[in-house]
Amino acid sequence: MLKFTPLLLAIVYGLAMYHFSAWRTRRELDSASTELADPTLRALTDRMARALDIDRIRVHIYEVAMVNGLAAPDGRIFITRGFFDRYRNKEVSAEELASVIAHELGHVALGHSRRRMTDFAAQNAMRTAIAMVLNRVLPGIGALIGNGLMSLLAARLSRADEFEADAYASALLVKAGIGTAPQQSLFHKLEHLTGAKGGGTPAWLLSHPKTELRIAAIAANEARWSQ
């Protein structure tokens, strides 16, 4: 029984971190967000809602300066204040911002948001277990190796999710009559908007796929659907 103690402790730790992270995320989003009320964007989200045969798509503005979209584990969709301000300043069109909302809807519809929290717990447990085992053989660096392995795994899972959410968004945008042109044009702007160049970083180390790969996948999907 004692030889399984490190693994059991790692699992308990992972579960505890899962619940704490979910609570902290929900609390932060509740305290720092308001519902989106922009009429132009609401008109576009209403078009997407009709395409999905639902009454309404609720979107919230999360009051942080970064440029990002978020899908919470409870299914809520958020656009950051920084992203919304880029839209207000006409750096981003309403259709481009709608494509972000469609992408985040994809994460919710495909179960990515909830699964990421579960993955987070599992990865913490595995990271702790690997570190405990490797530290017996390689004292002092077992934790570093465990962290590195789990980071690579998390990045790979995240990239797969992004491609799937892109495809969902493309299908929804086409069905809503918006098309994928705004989705593709936004990707050309994102590195400038976010300040994240990532040019010298190997794609397999990035949590998001390379921009050119995402654009190519979107174009390929639309071409296939229009045949």
C-alpha positions in Angstrom: 0.0 0.0 0.0 2.8 2.4 0.9 4.3 2.2 -2.6 1.1 3.7 -4.0 1.0 6.5 -1.5 2.8 9.0 -3.8 0.4 8.3 -6.6 -2.7 8.7 -4.3 -1.3 11.9 -2.9 -0.7 13.2 -6.5 -4.3 12.4 -7.4 -5.7 14.1 -4.3 -3.5 17.2 -5.1 -4.7 17.3 -8.7 -8.4 17.1 -7.6 -7.8 19.8 -5.0 -6.2 22.1 -7.5 -9.1 21.5 -10.0 -11.7 22.6 -7.5 -9.7 25.6 -6.3 -9.0 26.7 -9.9 -12.6 26.3 -10.9 -13.8 28.3 -7.9 -11.2 31.1 -8.4 -12.0 31.4 -12.2 -15.7 31.6 -11.6 -15.2 34.2 -8.8 -12.9 36.3 -10.9 -15.2 36.3 -14.0 -18.3 37.1 -11.9 -16.6 40.1 -10.2 -15.1 41.6 -13.4 -17.5 41.2 -16.2 -20.7 42.7 -17.7 -23.0 41.5 -20.4 -22.2 42.7 -24.0 -24.7 45.3 -25.1 -23.2 46.6 -28.4 -26.1 46.5 -31.0 -24.0 45.7 -34.0 -22.4 42.7 -32.3 -25.7 41.6 -30.8 -27.1 41.6 -34.4 -24.3 39.2 -35.5 -24.7 37.0 -32.4 -28.4 36.8 -33.1 -27.7 35.6 -36.6 -25.4 32.9 -35.2 -28.1 32.0 -32.7 -30.6 31.5 -35.4 -28.1 29.3 -37.3 -27.8 27.2 -34.1 -31.6 27.2 -33.6 -31.3 28.8 -30.1 -32.9 31.9 -28.7 -29.8 33.9 -27.9 -26.0 33.8 -27.4 -25.0 35.6 -24.3 -21.5 37.3 -24.4 -19.8 39.1 -21.5 -17.0 41.6 -21.5 -14.2 40.6 -19.1 -12.6 43.8 -17.7 -8.9 43.1 -18.5 -6.7 44.9 -20.9 -5.3 41.9 -22.8 -6.7 40.9 -26.2 -8.4 37.6 -25.9 -11.6 35.5 -25.9 -12.5 33.1 -23.2 -14.9 30.1 -22.8 -15.5 29.4 -19.1 -16.0 25.9 -17.8 -19.7 26.8 -17.0 -20.3 27.6 -20.7 -20.2 31.4 -20.6 -18.5 33.3 -23.4 -16.2 36.3 -22.7 -14.5 38.9 -24.8 -11.9 40.9 -23.0 -12.2 44.7 -22.6 -8.9 45.0 -24.5 -10.4 43.1 -27.5 -13.6 45.1 -27.3 -11.7 48.4 -27.3 -9.8 47.3 -30.5 -13.3 46.9 -32.0 -14.4 50.3 -30.8 -11.2 51.9 -32.2 -12.0 50.2 -35.6 -8.9 48.0 -35.5 -11.1 45.0 -35.5 -14.4 44.7 -37.4 -17.7 43.5 -35.8 -17.6 40.4 -38.1 -14.0 39.7 -36.9 -15.0 39.9 -33.3 -18.0 37.7 -34.1 -15.6 35.1 -35.4 -13.9 35.1 -32.0 -17.3 34.5 -30.3 -18.0 31.7 -32.7 -14.6 30.2 -31.9 -15.3 30.3 -28.1 -18.7 28.8 -28.8 -16.8 25.9 -30.4 -14.8 25.3 -27.3 -18.0 25.1 -25.3 -20.0 23.0 -27.8 -17.1 20.5 -28.2 -16.6 20.2 -24.5 -13.1 21.7 -24.5 -13.8 24.2 -21.6 -14.8 21.6 -19.1 -12.3 19.1 -20.3 -9.4 21.5 -19.9 -10.2 21.9 -16.2 -10.2 18.1 -15.9 -7.0 17.9 -17.9 -5.5 20.5 -15.6 -6.2 18.3 -12.6 -4.9 15.2 -14.3 -1.8 16.9 -15.5 -1.1 18.2 -12.0 -1.4 14.7 -10.6 0.8 13.2 -13.3 3.4 16.0 -12.9 3.6 15.3 -9.2 3.8 11.5 -9.7 6.5 11.7 -12.4 8.5 14.1 -10.3 8.3 11.8 -7.3 9.4 8.8 -9.3 12.2 10.5 -11.2 13.6 12.2 -8.1 14.5 8.8 -6.8 16.7 8.2 -9.9 17.6 11.8 -10.8 17.5 13.8 -7.5 16.9 17.5 -8.0 15.8 17.4 -11.7 12.9 15.0 -11.6 10.4 17.9 -11.1 11.9 19.8 -14.0 11.5 16.7 -16.3 7.9 16.2 -15.1 7.0 19.8 -15.7 8.6 19.7 -19.1 6.7 16.5 -20.2 3.4 17.8 -18.9 3.9 21.1 -20.6 4.5 19.4 -23.9 1.4 17.3 -23.5 -0.8 20.3 -22.5 0.4 22.2 -25.5 -0.4 19.4 -27.9 -3.9 19.0 -26.5 -4.5 22.7 -26.6 -3.4 22.9 -30.3 -5.8 20.1 -31.2 -8.6 21.9 -29.5 -7.9 25.2 -31.3 -8.1 23.5 -34.7 -11.4 21.9 -33.7 -12.8 25.2 -32.4 -11.7 27.0 -35.6 -13.5 24.4 -37.7 -16.7 24.7 -35.6 -16.5 28.5 -35.9 -16.0 28.3 -39.7 -19.1 26.1 -40.1 -21.2 28.4 -37.9 -20.1 31.6 -39.7 -20.8 30.0 -43.1 -24.3 28.9 -41.9 -25.0 32.3 -40.4 -24.1 34.0 -43.7 -21.1 35.7 -42.3 -18.5 33.5 -44.0 -14.9 32.8 -43.0 -13.2 35.9 -44.5 -13.5 37.8 -41.2 -12.1 34.8 -39.3 -9.1 34.6 -41.6 -8.5 38.3 -41.7 -8.5 38.5 -37.9 -5.7 35.9 -37.7 -3.6 38.1 -39.9 -4.0 40.9 -37.3 -3.7 38.8 -34.1 0.0 38.8 -33.7 0.1 42.6 -34.0 -2.9 43.0 -31.7 -1.6 40.7 -29.0 2.1 41.5 -29.3 2.8 37.7 -29.5 5.1 37.1 -32.4 6.2 33.6 -31.5 8.2 33.5 -34.7 11.2 31.6 -33.5 9.3 29.1 -31.3 8.7 25.6 -32.7 5.0 25.0 -33.3 5.0 22.0 -31.1 6.0 24.1 -28.1 3.1 26.6 -28.6 -0.3 26.1 -26.9 -1.9 27.6 -30.1 -1.1 26.5 -33.6 0.9 28.7 -36.0 -1.3 31.4 -37.5 -0.6 30.3 -41.1 -1.6 26.7 -40.3 -4.9 27.9 -38.9 -5.7 30.1 -41.8 -4.8 27.3 -44.3 -7.1 24.8 -42.4 -10.0 27.3 -42.4 -9.6 27.9 -46.2 -9.3 24.2 -46.8 -12.5 23.5 -44.9 -14.5 26.2 -46.7 -13.3 25.0 -50.0 -14.3 21.4 -49.2 -17.7 22.5 -48.0 -18.4 24.6 -51.1 -17.8 21.8 -53.5 
